[in-house]
Amino acid sequence: MDENTGPAAPGETRIVDIRHLTTEQLAGLGVSQIAYVKPVMMNGVRAFAIHAADGTPMALAGEIDVAVAAIRQQEMLPTLVH
């Protein structure tokens, strides 16, 4: 087992070569820190879908400002996708 597996100890810095990440590790990057906002049409009305970094749908908002505010309220980084 690689010494760099598992969580880092408090105050410890780990350097990881992303070329050696598993598919699952790569898919999990940013899941709890980043959310994506994507414009969508819902019943003929423009809305904004909020998704986790792994693509999991989380919410729907009527306005982009509301979507961004909801993401920031959860202490996540909003990222726009078009």
Helices and strands as residue ranges (DSSP letters): G 18-20, H 23-28, E 34-42, E 45-52, E 57-61, H 64-73, E 77-80
